[in-house]
Amino acid sequence: MDCLERETVKNLVMTIGVFDGVHRGHQKIFQKVAHCAKEHSGKSLAYTFDPHPARILVPESCPPMIMTQRQKRAAILANGIDRVVVQKFTPAFSRLSAQDFFDRILLRQIRPQEIFVGYNFTFGYHRGGTVETLEAMGKKAGIRVTVVEPFLWKEMLVSSTQIRSLLSKGQISQATELLGKPYRMTGKVVGGRGLGGKILGIPTANLRSENDLILPVGVYATLTILGKKSHPSVTNIGRNPTFGPRTLSIETHILNFQKKILGHQMEIEFVERIRDEIPFSSPRELSQQIQNDIHSTKKILKV
């Protein structure tokens, strides 16, 4: 987590938000911020929060996050932003009024030249501050405020809420369109029951996901990222009903891959949903279906 520095950065241009998913709408804001900073020979900054404010204020209705903080930070930096500051969102912080947030955080700590925010931006205790509030405060303090209008992609409003809805229904290609990139789950490879390799002859890597949002049960064509390399793969999210009741698992068969990766960090990029998970009458029947899934995956990934 970054800490704010007291020293002034000349010509600092910033944006504020949760930015979950770093979708096309967020990307548009980051591009504007980065371009503005470059025009003024300054630096760009994204100010975000951990955890999501709703997790502190209304935990019972807090949505599952599309990205981990690590994924989000990397995605923001990849969109041309020079620095990401993550504000720890606590009950005490949530009680700051809009004026206190502006005075203590923006004026005293960050001191930006310009602030970009989305059209629905709110801030301060009980969301007391709106874009109009921020514009008025900025004008008084000599800080320019630019409000970015809603972003539409193929006539659909791009929002984290809409993307979560699509992902929760397994509508991968539609979510990818709005995200501007495939959805990824990240975590460590952990030990499983060994059914894939020992019984089916199809070894799998079991992911302990760090993401809140888990896709619906089913089989997916995926790319598995290990280090800087990407490998074609097929991923099953489910309970392996053929072998009896068990907890939900995320198992990936990486095509033409023999290395031992237990304990390694792994990221799975979901390209397309192939089918539902269903029980089979025998391991042999399941093994044959997995071969069919591998064939489908090769066609989808063109490998």
N, C-alpha and C positions, 0 to 999 in steps of 0.2 A: 504494500500500500504506500502511495506517495504521501509525503508530508508537504504542506505549503511552505514556501520559503518567503522570508520577509523582504528579500531584495527585490527591487522593482525590475521587471522585464520590460524593456522598451517596446512600444507598439504591440502589446499583447492582444490577440483576438481570441475569444473563447466562446464555448457553447456549454449549456448546462442541460442535463437530462439523465434518465435511467438508461436509455439506449439499449434495451434488451433485444438481442438478435442482430443489432447493427444492420438493419434492413435497408432497402433502397431509399426510404425516406430519410433515415439517419445519414446514410452515405451522402445524400444531397447536401445536408447541412454541413457535414465535415468538409466536403469539397468547397463550399462557399467560405467556410472559416479559413481553410488552408490557403485558398486563393487570395482572400483579403489580407491575411498575414504576410503573404509573399509580396503583394503589391506595396505594402507599407514597410517592407524589410524588417518585419517583426516575427514573432513566434505565435504558434497556435496551441490552444489548450482545450481539452475536454474535461469538464468537471462532472463526475458521476457519483453514484452512491452504492454502498454495500452495508447491509442487505437492501433489497428493494424496500422503499418506505412502507409499503403495505404489510410487509412481514412484521413490522414493529407496531403499526397503527391498527391494522385489521387482519391479524394473522389467519383468521378463519376463512378469509376470502382472497388471500394472496395467491396470485397465479403462479404456476410452475415457471421457472426461468428458462428461457430458450438457450441461454449461454451461461457458462461458468464465468466468474470474474476474469480468470486468466484468458479464456477465449475472447471475451469482450474487449479486454485491453489490447490484445494482439490485433483484433479486427479494426479497432479504432486507429491504432498506429499505422496499420496497413492502408488506411484511407487518407493518409497525408497529414495527420495531426502530430505535432511535435511532442506533446506531453499529455499524459492522462493523470488526473488527480482523483483519487477515490476517497470520498468523504464517508467515514463510518457513520451510519445512520443509527442514532441511539434515541431513546425516549427524551433525553435532555435536548439533543439537537432538534428533535421534532417540535419542541416548544418555542423555538426561535420564531419571532414574528417576521413577516415579510420585510419590514424595515430593518430589524436586527440582522437578518441574513444579508441584506444589501450592504448595510454599514460594516458589519464585522467581517464578513467573508469576502464580498466583492470589493468594497472600497479599501479596507485596511490590509487584507492579506493578498489579494490577487491584483487589484488595480488594473483592470483591462482598459483598452482603448475602445473596443467594440465587443458587443455580446450578440450572438445569434441564438435564437430559441425557436422551437416549433410553435405553431399557431395555438396549440392547446396547453401551453406551458403554464404551470402554477407553482407557487413557492410560498414558504412560510407556514406558520401555525394554521391548521385547518384550511390549508390552501388559500390563505387570505390574499396572496398576491397573484395577480393575473398578468398577461402580457401588457395590458394597459398600465397597470401599476408599475411594472418594470420600466416601461417607456418613460413614464413621468419621473421616476427616481433617476433614471439614466440621464434624462435631459437636464435635471437640476444639478447632477454631479459632473456633467460634461462627458458622459459616456454614451456613445451611439448604440442604440438597440435596433436590431434587424429581426423582424418576425418572418419566419419561413412558412409559406402557405402549405396546405395539405398536399401530399404527393400521391398522384394517381398513377397506377401501372395498368395499362390496358383497361382503363375505366374502373379499376378497383382501387379503393382507398388502401394504402399500405399502412399497416399498423401491427404492433407486436401482438395485440389481441387477436386480430384476424389470422395472423400466422400461427399462433398457438392453436386456434380452432382448426385450421387446416391440418396441422401436424397431428393433433389428437384424433383426427378421423383417418389418418394414414394417407392423406392427399399430398403426397410428397412433391410431385411435379409442380402443383399449384403453389405450395409453400416456397419451393425453390425460386419460382418466378418472383415472388414478393421479397424474399430475402436477398435475391441477387446472387445466391450461391447455395449449394446444398446444405442441408442441416447436418450438423456433426455432433456426435457424442464422444466424450473423452473419459479416460480413466485408466486404471491399471489392469493388466492381465492377471487373473487369479486362477487358482486350481478349481477344476470341476469334478464331475463323477467319472470322467474319462470314457464316456459312452461313445463319443464320436470316433476316437481313434481305435479303441479296443474292440468294440462290437460292430461298428459300421465301416471301419476302415477309412473314415473321413475325419481327420483331426480338426479340432476347433480350439480357438482362443476365447476364453470367457472374460468378458469385460465387467469390471465393477465400475459402473458409471458414476461420474461426478455431476452429471446433469440432472436437474430436477425433472425435466420433461422427458419422459420415456415414450417412445412411439408405440402404437397399438401392436398387440400380438400379431405376428405374421413373419413372412420370409421376404427379405429385401436384397436387391442387387446393390452392392456397396463398394466403396474403395476404402482400404485400410491404410492408415498413415502410421508408419513406424520411423521415428527420426525424421529425415527429410525425404524418405521414399514412400511412394504410394503404390499399393498392390491391389489388383482386382480381387474381390471377395464376395461371398454370399453370407448374409447374416440372418439368424433366426432369433426373434424375440418371443419368448413363450415359456411353457412349462414342460415341454417334451411329453405330451400325454401318452405316447406309445409305450413309455417306460414307467407309467404310473405317476401319481401326484408328486409334485415337487414345486419349489419356489420359482418365481420368475427368473429367467436367466437371459443373458445376451451373448449368444455364441456365434463366432465368426469363423468360417472356413476360408482361409487365404489360399487362393489358387496357386499351384506350383511353388509352394513355400514349405521349407523343411526346418527352419531355424527354431531354436528354443527361445521363447520370449516371455516365459512366466516371470511376473514381477515388473515387466517393462511397461512404460507409458504407451498407450495406443489411442488412436482417434479413428472413429468410423464415420465415413461420409456416406449418407444415404442418397442413392440415385433414383431408385424406383422400387415400388412395392410389387412383389411377384405374386404372392398368394397368401391366404389365411393359413394359420397353423391348424392341422387336423390330426387326429389319432390314426395310426395305421395298424393293420392286423398283425404285422410282424416286423422285426428289424430289417429283414430283407426288402420288404415292400417300402419301408421308409428310406433305406439306402438308395433304392432305385429312384424314388422321388427326388432325393437330394441331387442325384446325378442329373435329373431333368432340370432342377433349379440351377445347377452349375451351368448347364447348357443355355438356359434362359439368360443367366447373368452374362455369359460371354457375348451373347447377341446384343444385349442392352449396352454393355460397356465397349462393344466392338473390339474384343481381344481374342 
